[in-house]
Amino acid sequence: MADAPFLSWPEPSRGKRREPVAARFAAGTAWTDGKIVPVAEATLPLLDWGFLRSDACQETISAWDGILFRLDDHLDRFWRSLDRLRMTSPLSREEIRRIIHVLIATAGYDNAYVQIIMTRGRPPIGSRDIRLCSNRFQAFCIPYVWIATPEVQERGLHLHVSRRHRVPAASVDPMVKHYHWLDFEMGLLEAYDAGAETVVLSDANGNILEGPGFNIFIRKGDKLLTPSSGMLDGMTRRTVMEICRDLGIPVEETDVPIETLLNADEIFLTTTAGGVLPVTSVDAKAIRNGPGPFTARIHSAYWQRRADGWLGDPIDYTIPTTLVAELGCA
């Protein structure tokens, strides 16, 4: 196999190393019950059906070099999930936007991983009528998360194909970013048992769908294939499709049988937690010796766009004066 292209990440140019507003926020922040707390102190009521029934939705948003990426698109998708789950946010869109900024500013991060969450809440004790619930908003911010570190990306991930089926769309709407992950979790255990690092699940017809927190692309010849249904329309997936359009790389949304995956010329994953992640083996079968040329081009374009501030929302690092004393930074 030919030598793999070299992967690179732009040097930070905007962000400056900042300190948290108080040492207790260094490991992360959370928004719960209308206030900011250290992430380790965040709690959820035991009787909330988000915990008891996995009745919740979320969005995961990243900041890199002091800039949030596609924040408006994430908020649009969050509201889509709320609509499909028949939930009502107790906070406005602009209030949630502001909370995201304040969580990052309180922690002092340039590179951050933020999750906003809506849970069903709970009906009166003894009732199962979810129409009686008051939906609850919470959020957390931690340092940027990598599914695969830059070092692992250089040699490529080892992927396992589980024969375990993803929860079917007829049962749970995949266009809701939800927490129905037991299929993923058990698939990951299978992957680890097989010596792999992550897993992709399929549908009942033997077509691959998605993995725990990522979409998947496959190169066959001069075009890319990606599943067309049965999975979340990931934000990084959307970004990659826009990049491919600009680079003149054909992308076909279609059914992707497991056999096609096993015989791919290149494979990469797309996720907020790491961007474009090369895969170099599937079920111990080598696909390439490192990232392929399509993967490297798209990887480079993705990070360059982020460095350029494309679809970016610069983080507002000012902390509202009303929060100063509460946060312990007076």
Protein Blocks (a to p, Z undefined) as FASTA:
>chain_A
ZZdddddddddfkbccdddfbfklmnoccdeehiacdfklpccdfklmklmnopacdddd
ddeehiaehklmmmmmmmmmmmmnopacfbdfklmmmmmmmmmmmnopabdcddddddeb
jadehiacfklpccdddddddddddfbafklmmnopaddddfbdcddfklmcckbccfbf
klmmmmmmmmmmnopabdcdddfkopafbdehiacdddehjaccddfehiacdfklmmmm
mmmmmnopacddddddfklmmmcfbdcdddfblojaddfbeehiafbgcjafklmmmmmm
mmmmmmnopaiacddfbdcfklmmmnopZZ
